[in-house]
Amino acid sequence: MAPTTMLEIVIRRLALRDLDGIATYTKSRWGNTQSRSYLTSLKRDIQSLGEYPLRYPLHPGFAGEVRKMLSGHHIVIYCIQDDRIEIVRVLHERMDVDGKLT
């Protein structure tokens, strides 16, 4: 069996801000333990994109080749570059994804 190549994961500035906001909100609403657990799960899902980035569909109606992955109650918006995955945003499932990408 051929070895699997993992692509580097790069988290853009807005996505980092999204993750910080998710951590802050979750901690204030459900406590530190739940915040850590949820963020760990979210980050694990993001890291899994490095191995199988094409498993999620292209996001229709947006200029460029972005894809979206559901993780918990959040949508991870990402694009595939030559040698890396770029995480563009991490948005709550109830947010207007198209409005946040333009």
N, C-alpha and C positions, 0 to 999 in steps of 0.2 A: 504494500500500500504506500502511495506517495505521501511525503510529509505535507502537512497543511501549512500554508503561508498565512501568517497573521498580518493584517494591515495595521498601521499605526492609527490610533484614535486621537484626533485633535478636537478639543472643545473650544469653540469660538467664544468670544467675550460675552455676547448676549446669552448664550446657553449657560455659561458659568453663572451669570447673574440670575438666570431662571432657577438653576439648582440651588443657589443660595436662598432665593425666595421660597422655594419649596421646603427647604430645611427649616427656615425660620417659621413659616406658617405651620408646618406639621408639628414642630416642637411646641409652639404656643397653643395649638389646638389639642394635641394628643400626647404631649410629653416627649422627653428626651429619648427614651428607649424606642418608642414608635418612630420617631424621626430618624434615628440611626438605622433602624431596620428597613424603613422604606427607602432611604437614600442608598443603602447598601444594595438592595434589590435593583433599584433603578440603575446604579452604576454598573452592576454585574450585567444587566441587559445591554447597556451601552457597550461594554467591553466585548460582548459576544458578537457585535457587528463586525469586529475585526476578522473573524473567521468566516462568516457567511453573510456578507453585506447585501447580496442580491435577493435575499429571501423575502424582503418586504417590498410592497409595490411603489411605483413612482407616484408622486402626488400630482394629480391632474390639475390643470389650470394655473400652474405656476411656472414662470419662465425659469429654465434651467432644469437640471436633472436632480431633483430632490426626492427623497423617499421618506416614508414615515413608519415608525414602529410604535405600537402600543405597549406601554410598560406601566402596570398598575392603572392609575387614573390619569396618566400623562402620555403625551404623544411626543416621541423623540423624532425631530426633523433632522435629516442628515443628507449629505451628498458624498458621492464616491469620487475621489480624485485618483490620479495615477497610482500613488503609493500609500494612500491614507484615506481614512474616513473622517469627514469634518462634521461635527455635531453643530447644527445651526441654531436650533432652539429646542427647549424642553417645555412644552405647553400643557396646561390642564386640558383634559378631554372636552370640557365645555367651552373652551375659548375659541374664538374665531381664528383658525389657523391661517387662512388666506390673508386676513387683515394684519396679522402679526409678521407675515413674511414679506410684505411689500414695503 
